[in-house]
């Protein structure tokens, strides 16, 4: 399967995820700032495994933040 076709299939499968990358970044930063560790951990599990989301700096920082506090 070509990469473009695979990305399209992933995106259409996760089309019910309602947040943009910018909104995900903002939510991760706010939850970290307010030490909402459990909420942040649950939110991270809802993010689809699409490169734009998973490899954004804010999401990676949030994952490290959760790992440090658990």
Secondary structure as the mmCIF struct_conf table of DSSP 4:
data_model
#
loop_
_struct_conf.conf_type_id
_struct_conf.id
_struct_conf.beg_label_comp_id
_struct_conf.beg_label_asym_id
_struct_conf.beg_label_seq_id
_struct_conf.end_label_comp_id
_struct_conf.end_label_asym_id
_struct_conf.end_label_seq_id
HELX_RH_AL_P HELX_RH_AL_P1 UNK A 3 UNK A 13
TURN_TY1_P TURN_TY1_P1 UNK A 14 UNK A 16
HELX_RH_AL_P HELX_RH_AL_P2 UNK A 21 UNK A 33
TURN_TY1_P TURN_TY1_P2 UNK A 34 UNK A 35
HELX_RH_AL_P HELX_RH_AL_P3 UNK A 37 UNK A 46
BEND BEND1 UNK A 47 UNK A 47
BEND BEND2 UNK A 49 UNK A 49
HELX_RH_AL_P HELX_RH_AL_P4 UNK A 51 UNK A 54
TURN_TY1_P TURN_TY1_P3 UNK A 55 UNK A 55
BEND BEND3 UNK A 56 UNK A 56
HELX_RH_AL_P HELX_RH_AL_P5 UNK A 57 UNK A 69
#
